[in-house]
Amino acid sequence: MENIINKIVDIDKKALDIKHKTEKMIDENGKRLNKKLSEIEKKELEKAKALGQKEYEKLIKQGQHKSNEIKLIAEKECEKLEKSYTRIHKKLEKEIFTKIFENN
């Protein structure tokens, strides 16, 4: 009878030991998985940040290109206005000069 009780106690100790080892393995695996998940998350965030930076730079470049186009158009329009002003100004000068000297 004592032998049976000792075997039961032994089995109980082994079961408890297995339970503790299993809990420890589960805990270690959980920690490893959390660490791996954090690494993956960090890597993906870095990829997303790099992609975002690349898109940002692309948009800035497009904006600068558009700005340069608008600037060139504005400069051409200013040149046209200046030529038109100069032409009209010279014409008016001649008309005024002619009227002043014709009336005298």
C-alpha positions as CSV (number, residue, x, y, z in Angstrom):
1,M,0.0,0.0,0.0
2,E,2.8,2.4,0.9
3,N,4.4,1.6,-2.4
4,I,1.3,2.6,-4.3
5,I,1.0,5.8,-2.3
6,N,4.7,6.6,-3.0
7,K,4.1,5.9,-6.7
8,I,1.1,8.2,-6.7
9,V,3.1,10.9,-4.9
10,D,5.9,10.4,-7.4
11,I,3.5,10.6,-10.3
12,D,2.0,13.8,-8.8
13,K,5.5,15.3,-8.4
14,K,6.3,14.5,-12.0
15,A,3.0,15.9,-13.2
16,L,3.7,19.1,-11.2
17,D,7.2,19.2,-12.6
18,I,5.9,18.8,-16.1
19,K,3.3,21.4,-15.5
20,H,5.9,23.9,-14.3
21,K,8.2,23.1,-17.2
22,T,5.3,23.5,-19.6
23,E,4.3,26.9,-18.0
24,K,8.0,28.0,-18.3
25,M,8.1,26.9,-21.9
26,I,4.9,28.7,-22.7
27,D,6.2,31.8,-20.9
28,E,9.6,31.7,-22.8
29,N,7.8,31.1,-26.1
30,G,5.5,34.0,-25.4
31,K,8.5,36.2,-24.7
32,R,10.3,35.1,-27.8
33,L,7.2,35.6,-29.9
34,N,6.6,39.1,-28.4
35,K,10.2,40.0,-29.1
36,K,10.0,38.7,-32.7
37,L,6.7,40.5,-33.1
38,S,8.3,43.7,-31.9
39,E,11.2,43.3,-34.3
40,I,8.8,42.7,-37.2
41,E,6.7,45.7,-36.2
42,K,9.8,47.9,-35.9
43,K,11.0,46.7,-39.3
44,E,7.7,47.4,-40.9
45,L,7.5,50.8,-39.3
46,E,10.9,51.6,-40.7
47,K,9.8,50.4,-44.2
48,A,6.7,52.6,-44.0
49,K,8.7,55.6,-42.8
50,A,11.2,55.1,-45.7
51,L,8.3,54.8,-48.1
52,G,6.6,57.9,-46.7
53,Q,9.8,59.8,-47.0
54,K,10.2,58.7,-50.6
55,E,6.6,59.8,-51.4
56,Y,7.2,63.1,-49.6
57,E,10.3,63.8,-51.6
58,K,8.5,62.8,-54.8
59,L,5.7,65.3,-54.0
60,I,8.2,68.0,-53.1
61,K,10.0,67.5,-56.4
62,Q,6.7,67.6,-58.3
63,G,5.7,70.8,-56.4
64,Q,9.1,72.4,-57.3
65,H,8.7,71.4,-60.9
66,K,5.2,72.9,-61.0
67,S,6.5,76.0,-59.3
68,N,9.2,76.4,-61.9
69,E,6.7,76.0,-64.7
70,I,4.4,78.7,-63.1
71,K,7.4,81.0,-62.6
72,L,8.5,80.6,-66.3
73,I,4.9,81.4,-67.5
74,A,4.8,84.4,-65.2
75,E,8.2,85.6,-66.5
76,K,7.0,85.3,-70.1
77,E,3.8,87.2,-69.3
78,C,5.8,89.9,-67.6
79,E,8.0,90.2,-70.7
80,K,5.0,90.5,-72.9
81,L,3.5,93.2,-70.6
82,E,6.8,95.1,-70.6
83,K,7.1,95.0,-74.4
84,S,3.5,96.1,-74.7
85,Y,4.0,98.9,-72.2
86,T,7.2,100.0,-74.0
87,R,5.4,100.0,-77.4
88,I,2.4,101.9,-76.1
89,H,4.7,104.3,-74.1
90,K,6.7,105.1,-77.2
91,K,3.6,105.5,-79.3
92,L,2.1,107.9,-76.7
93,E,5.4,109.8,-76.5
94,K,5.4,110.4,-80.3
95,E,1.7,111.4,-80.2
96,I,2.3,113.9,-77.4
97,F,5.5,115.2,-79.0
98,T,3.6,115.6,-82.3
99,K,0.7,117.4,-80.7
100,I,2.9,119.7,-78.7
101,F,4.9,120.8,-81.7
102,E,2.0,120.9,-84.1
103,N,0.0,123.2,-81.9
104,N,2.8,125.7,-81.6
